[in-house]
Amino acid sequence: MKRSPRLIVVANRLPLARFGAGSQARWQAGAGGLVTALLPVVRRTRGEWIGWSGAAGRAPRHEGREGVAMRPVSLSQREVASYYHGFCNRTLWPLFHDAIRPPEFKHENWGPYVDVNMRFARASVRCAKAGDMVWVHDYHLMLAPAMIRRLNPGLRVGFFLHIPFPPEELFEWLPWRRALLEGLLGADVVGFQTHLAAQNFSRLARRYTDAFGTDALLRFGGRKVVVREFPISIDFDWFDSRARGARAVREAAAIRSRIGPRRRILLAVDRLDYTKGIDHRLEAFNRLLERGDASVKNCVLIQVAAPSRESVREYEEIREKVDAMVGRINGEHSQPGRVAVHYFRRTLSREALVPYYLAADVMLVTPLRDGMNLVCKEYVASRPDLGGVLVLSEFAGAAAEMRQAMLVNPRDVSGTADAIRAAMSLPPAEARYRMGFLRQRVRRHDVHEWAESFLEELAP
Ligand code: ADQ
């Protein structure tokens, strides 16, 4: 009898998060959509998950957790600095996000990127057998697909990029452009968040490598490479049912009453990253208050920002900038008992986020560039009451699907202020109509559907 293929997931991080401190600390499966969608498939197929634990030094031993075999990959302190903070977060991340911050091009970080990719590739090949599916994730591991294929040509190899894939004029800045493209071409299926990203990749592959063919199907090294968009999504049912629960409804009412009954709540939730447009959004809110289109009597902005990549200089800078802007706006506009911006610089649990989503009259998701953006999908999934209005950046991958949101160009501060004002006064019937549409879209295309459609394409 033919053995059914196992799924080996290869990602920079293991699907574990550390909770608690000191001797109380324990590892638990992360609650993000990716983990929720992929862990059951890995478990069902008796597969494995290969990733880094997040701490420098020798990796913990290979072990089973949550019914899944985990294979930790070690990174030395130096590799964390050169491969992760350096090449991944100071070269690829900014370049792939429209070079919002100048990317650095350091040859001394390239070697470690190659070495670490090889370490992940070897770990994958050690546990995969001919016919198995190896699914590599994200910009940290763009060389791994070709390395895996070289080590074991009998595997089915897939790759999915979670961030945007830049246009030619930016990608060509990379001194290692050909190697990175050939790395990806080692996969049988190369998936992106949007059609545009897939197209950018195919064009570059034809230009800088020996690949030929159409945007959707390339030929390289005598093989076919499928190139397509697979827009990622969220666990709709989890957010929907959580938001229907008595607890979330009670907590949302408590947030509303603390803010004041006649004040509209504008909400933003992001990782504290310069791509998310937090500074532009604050400026738009400030413009709204300055123009007198809104005041602290009738609205408040709640900005929740999760600290991220704090050892990278650009992240320290955006954090300081946001701190200063919140201080300036509050200094100029707050009144006794009425703060203009509530700023929470912390990570909230998914459970704690839902009441905020449920309480928000207007959700502001305005990244300067984003592969997809899951926050906007979490927001609509958390509104079974059909309340609330979504203001969404045209430059989030999600904008391609969520046309019923109020779409804005976040770099246009006045235009964004206009859109926020319009969102605050949208007739309730129209708001409900738009929200109904958005919810239907995310319900139909949830993260489970996303994983299934990728794996269907990858299956031998
Ligand atoms: P991210 O850049 O991390 O992901 P995003 O899609 O917005 O961005 O996902 C963030 C997740 O973190 C969401 O689940 C959100 O709820 C959570 N989060 C954000 N701020 C939080 C806070 N203050 N407290 C708690 N949780 C918070 C990358 C790409 C995206 C792509 C995803 C998935 O950059 O474009 O959508 O991968 O592919």
Boltz pocket constraint, residues with backbone or C-beta under 6 A from the ligand:
constraints:
  - pocket:
      binder: B
      contacts: [[A, 32], [A, 162], [A, 163], [A, 232], [A, 269], [A, 270], [A, 271], [A, 304], [A, 305], [A, 306], [A, 344], [A, 346], [A, 347], [A, 348], [A, 349], [A, 350], [A, 353], [A, 370], [A, 371], [A, 372], [A, 373], [A, 374], [A, 375], [A, 378]]
      max_distance: 6.0
